[in-house]
Amino acid sequence: MRKFQNEDEIIGPFVTLKDNYSTQRPPKSEDEGLKSLWSQWEFLEIRDELLYKSHSVRILSNTG
């Protein structure tokens, strides 16, 4: 499954964003495919190197 997500032209780059911006939301993307995922940022998380959508919002801290 991880291979398919990483090779996907929309999900692959989004997984990289989630890895690089794990504690805060990155600047808004102008890419049409990424816009949809970007708008769901708080509901999407990476667990065991796979992208999952949760049904509750995880609160991120901007301190530290």
C-alpha positions as CSV (number, residue, x, y, z in Angstrom):
1,M,0.0,0.0,0.0
2,R,2.8,2.4,0.9
3,K,4.3,1.9,-2.6
4,F,1.0,2.8,-4.3
5,Q,0.6,6.0,-2.1
6,N,4.2,7.1,-2.8
7,E,3.9,6.5,-6.5
8,D,0.6,8.4,-6.8
9,E,1.0,11.8,-8.4
10,I,-1.1,13.6,-5.8
11,I,-0.8,11.5,-2.7
12,G,3.0,11.0,-3.0
13,P,3.8,14.7,-2.8
14,F,1.3,15.2,0.0
15,V,2.8,12.4,2.1
16,T,6.2,14.2,1.7
17,L,4.5,17.5,2.9
18,K,3.0,15.7,5.9
19,D,6.5,14.3,6.8
20,N,8.2,17.7,6.4
21,Y,5.5,19.7,8.2
22,S,4.5,17.3,11.0
23,T,3.8,20.0,13.6
24,Q,2.3,22.8,11.4
25,R,0.4,23.2,8.2
26,P,2.5,24.3,5.2
27,P,1.8,27.2,2.9
28,K,-1.3,26.6,0.8
29,S,-0.6,24.7,-2.4
30,E,-1.7,26.1,-5.8
31,D,-1.7,22.5,-7.2
32,E,-5.4,21.6,-7.8
33,G,-4.8,18.0,-6.6
34,L,-3.1,19.0,-3.5
35,K,-5.7,21.7,-2.6
36,S,-8.2,19.1,-1.6
37,L,-5.8,17.2,0.6
38,W,-4.4,20.5,2.0
39,S,-7.9,21.5,3.1
40,Q,-8.2,18.3,5.1
41,W,-4.8,18.7,6.7
42,E,-6.0,18.3,10.3
43,F,-7.8,15.0,9.5
44,L,-4.9,13.4,7.6
45,E,-2.1,11.7,9.4
46,I,0.8,9.4,8.7
47,R,1.0,6.1,10.7
48,D,3.5,3.4,9.8
49,E,4.5,5.4,6.7
50,L,0.9,5.3,5.4
51,L,-1.5,8.2,5.0
52,Y,-4.8,7.8,6.9
53,K,-7.8,10.0,7.3
54,S,-9.1,10.3,10.9
55,H,-12.6,11.3,12.0
56,S,-11.4,13.6,14.7
57,V,-9.1,16.6,14.5
58,R,-5.7,16.2,16.1
59,I,-4.6,19.5,17.7
60,L,-1.1,20.5,16.8
61,S,1.1,22.7,19.0
62,N,3.0,25.6,17.4
63,T,5.2,26.0,20.5
64,G,8.5,24.5,21.1
